[in-house]
Amino acid sequence: MAGPDRDDVVAVLHRVAFLMERKQESTYRSRAYRAAGDTLRGLDDDAWRGHVRDGRWQELPGIGDRTAGVITTVLAGDQPRVLTQLEGELAERNRAATPAGQALRDLLRGDLHAHTDASDGGAPLADMALAAVEIGHEYQAITDHSPRLTVANGLSPARLRAQLTRIDQLNASLADVAPRPFRVLSGIEVDVLDDGELDQEPELLRRLDVVVASVHSKLRMERDAMTRRMVAAVRQPWTDVLGHCTGQRVVGRPRPPSDFDPHAVFTACAEAQVAVEVNSRPDRQDPPDALLALAVEAGCLFTVDSDAHAPGQLDWLVDGCDRLAAHGVDPDRVVTTWPVERLLAWTGRHG
């Protein structure tokens, strides 16, 4: 029986990177494993066979002692210790998911909030799309930041137009290689300006499949002003999703939630059929449970999103599903349980 081949080694290196990204470990470490896999994948057959014979993996760019050790271990037919540990931690986390949360996760078809290295993400568009395919999604929205958020390298109108072309090209190529129908959705996480206007050209917002509107600045704005700002953003013609509505952070450098009238904001969301995002980032847990209950009571639609900035983070959705399912929400109110045709009919309602 043939032993492990190059595809096996690349798959292990990428799996380690994926699990590190999911765990929010050092970006440097996860990128090192992903880059090592990419390096091996790019070798011609003669170069691959030569390195298998002599074992001088560290001579290749981007491969150090740890990644070389993984390569050697996989070629010997064993599982690397780092992968065993990461898989065990993931299994433990999955066992902690509630049955209701896991049931909702199983119904999700996609994710409406993720970033690439075009703004502040850590991976190219194609890598994010392929990771979404791998975890079983039917669609994945790419929602890089808008121009005003310069700290996150927000996309100018020209850069966003160029990204739309790349998404079209990627969808054409994925149609030939994806194991099941899959679509990359064009989108944006657009900054909500102080007056509730959106930070991108209206003509471009009209073209996009998904518009996530989020507040990123002046998070300590006075309550009434913040309420007016958020209600105005929800009522903008192109808004589909209200992203991480409080802006809170609960891990790392904590940040308190913004103060606004949730009844007014969630009533506006329900009236405009704008989905309230349940942000699955472990460091956000946004909206807090008390506000999530008010959004459920107001009759809002929801989307459970990863807000991923790396491929492995796309797998965070079960965390958000746990929180939303605890409120007994009918899965049909979660737009990411919908097939892509129904989803796009909803986001196209403005027209």
N, C-alpha and C positions, 0 to 999 in steps of 0.2 A: 504494500500500500504506500502511495506517495506521501511524503511528509509535508509539513507546512510550506506554502509557497509565498511569493511576494505579496499577493493579495491578502493572505492571512496576516502577515506582519503589519502591513499598512492598516488593516482593519483594527488590529489591537492598539496600535499607536493612536489612531483616531478615536477609538473608544475610550482610552485613558484620557485624552484631551476633552472629549465630550463630558465625561463624568466629573472631571476637575472643574469644567465650566459650570456644570450644574451645581456643584458644591460651592461655587464662588471662591475657589482657591486662587492662588497667584496667577494673574494673567500671563506673566512671563513663563511660568511652568507649563500651563496648558498650551500656550502657543508653541513651546519647544517640542512637545509631543506631536502636535498637529503638523508642524513644519517638518519634523523628521519623517513622518509618513508621506508628506508631499514630496520630499526629496527622493525617497525610495521609489515612489510611483513614477517619478520623472526619469529614472535611470533606463538606459537601453538594456536589452537582454544580456549582452556581453558584459557590461559593467556590473550588472546585478550578480551574474554568476561568478565574476572575479572577486567581488567582495564576499560572497558566500564562502568561497574557497579560502581566502586569506583572513577574513574576519576583521579587516582594518576599517571598521565602520566610522571611526572618529575622523578619518581622512575626508569624509564627505561633509559638505557645508551644513551647519545646523545640527549635527549629530554629536552629542557629548557622551560622557560616561554612562549616564542613566538611560538615555534612549538607546545607546548601543547595547547595554545590558538587557533591555527589553527585547531587542531584535534577536540577540543570541539565545535568550530563553525561549522565545517563540519558535525559532528554527530548531531548537532541541526537542520540541514537542511539549513544552511545559507552559503553564500560565504564569505570567510575571506576578510577583507579590503585590506590586502597586495596583494591578487590575483586580486581583482577588480582594484586596482591602476596599477599593472603591465600589465594587459590585456588592460587597457585603453591606456597606453603609447605605447604598441605594435600596437594597432589599429591606433593610430595617426601616427606612423611611416609608417605603411603600406599604409595609405592614401596619404602619401607624395611620394610614389613610382610613377614613370612615367608609363603611359600605356605601352610604349615600353619595359621598364625595367621589368615590371610585366609579360608581354607576354613572354620575354626571360626566366624569372625565371620559368614560368609554363612549359617550354620545357626541363628544366634541369632534367637529370635522376640521377645525382650523383655528387660526389665531390672527387677531387684527392689529397687533402692535409688536413690531420687532425692528431692530436697527442693524445697519451694516457699517462697514468701515468707510462708507461715504460720509457719515456724520461721526458719531462717537461710539459706534460698534467696533468689534474686534475682528470681524471676518468679512470676506467679500460676499456680494449678493449670491453668487452661485453656491457657496458653502452653506449659507443660511437656508437656501431653498432645498438643497440636497438633504440637510439635516431634518427639515420638516417632512420631506418624503420618507426618510428613514423611520421617523417615529409615528408614521401612519396618517399624517394630515392629508386632506384633500385640497387645501388651499392655505396659503400663508401671505398675509399682507406685509409689505415692506414699508415702514413708516419712519423714515429718517426725519431729522429735525428741520425746522424752517429757518430762514436767514437770520432772524434777530438773535437766535441762540448761538452766538459766535463761539462761546466756550465749548459747544458741542459740534462745531464745524457745520452749522446748519446749511442746508442746500439753497443756493440762490435759484431764481427761476431758470436760469440757463442750465445749472447742474441738475436740477430736477427734471427738466426736459430730456437731458442726456440719459438720466436714469430710466425714464419711461421707455426710451429706445432699447436700452439693455434688457429691461424686463420683457419686452416683446420678443427679443431675440432669445432670451433664456426660455421663455414659454415654448417657443418653437422647437428648441433643442430638447427640452424635457419631454415633449410629446413622444419622442423616439426612444428615450432611455428609462423613463420612470416606470415602475412596475404596475402602476395604477394611474388613472386620470388624476392629474395634479395641475394646479394653477397658481402662479405667483400673482398676487393682487397688487396693483399700484396704490400707493398711499402716502400719507404724511402724518407726522405728529406735529401739528401746527401750533405755534405759540399763540396764546390768547393775550392780546394787547390790553393795555390798561382800561380801554373803553369797551372791551368785548369784541373788537374787530379781530380778524384772523390774519396772521403774518404770512400771507402768500397771495399771489395774483389770483383774483376770482376765476379767471379763465382756466388757470391750471387746476384750481380746486375742483372746478366743474369736470375736468377730464379724469380725475382720479377715481379709482374704485372705492377707496375708503379714506375718510378724513377723521382723524382723532384730534380733538381740540383739548389742549392741556395748558394749565397755568404753570409757568416756570419762574416768574419774576414777581417781586413785591408780594411775597406770600403772607406777609404780616399786614396787608392792607386792612383798613377798618372794615368791620363786618358789613355794613350797608353797602359800601362801595364795592366790596368783593362780591356780594350777592348780585348787585346790578351787573357787574362785569361778567360773572358766570352765566347769568340768565341771558344776557345779550349774546354771549358766545354760543349757547345752546340754540338760540333762535336764528343764528346765521344760516343762510340757505344751504350751505354745503356740509354742516356738521353732522356726522353720523354717530360719533362716540365721544362722551365726556371722559377724558383720560385722568387717571389717579387724582380724584377730585379734591382731596385735601392737601396733597403734596407732602404728607408726613413721611418721616423715616423713623424706623423703630430699631434698627440695627446699625452698628458702626457709629457714625456721628449723628445722634438723634436730632430730629427736626419736628417740632410740634405741628399739628394739623392747622391749616388755615381756618379762619372763622368766617362762616357765612350762614345764611338762613337755609337749612337743608330742605325745608318744606317748599320754599319758593323755587329752589334750583331743581329739585326732583319733580315737582309738578310741571315745570317747564320742559324737562326731559320727557316726561310721559306724554305731554301734549304734542311735542315735536317729533315723537318716536325716535328720540336720541337714546342710544344705549348707554347705561352707566357701566363703566369699566370696573371689573373686579381685577385689580392688578395683582398678579401672582408673585411678584418679586418678594423674596423673603425679607428684604430690608424695607419694604413699603407696607404690605398688608393694608392696602388702601382700596375702598373706604373702610374705616373702622367698623366694627360689628354694629354699633348703635346706629350709625348712619346707613349702613347696609339694610338694616331692618326698616328704616324710614323709606328708603328707595323701593323696597319690596312693597310696602304699604301704599306708596304713591302709584303703583302700577307700572313701574318702569320696565323697559327691556334691559337686558344685561349682555355683556360680553366678558368672558373669562380670558384674559390675555397674559402673555408672559412678560412683555416689555423686555424681551431678550436682547442682550448686546453681544452674545456669542452663541454658537450652535447648541451647546449643551444646555443653555438656559431656556431653550424652547420647551424643555421637558418639565418646567415648573408648574404646569397648568393644574396638576392635581391639588396643589396647595390652595389655589383660588377656588377650585371646585369644592373642596372641603368646607370652606367658609361660606360659600353661597348656598350649598346644599343644606347647611344647618338651618337655613331660614325657610325651607320647604318650598322653594321656587319651582314652578312648573318648568321642566326643561325646555318647553317650547318658547318660553320667554327669554331664553339664552340664544342669541342670534348665531353664535358659533356652533350650535347644534344643527343649523339649517344647511341644506345643500347649497352649493355655490350659486345656482340659478336664483333661488329664493333670496339669498343674501344680497345679490347684486340688484335684484328688483327692489329690495328695501333701500339700499344705498342710492339707487337711482330714482327714488321717489320724488326728489326735488324737481326733476325735469318735467 
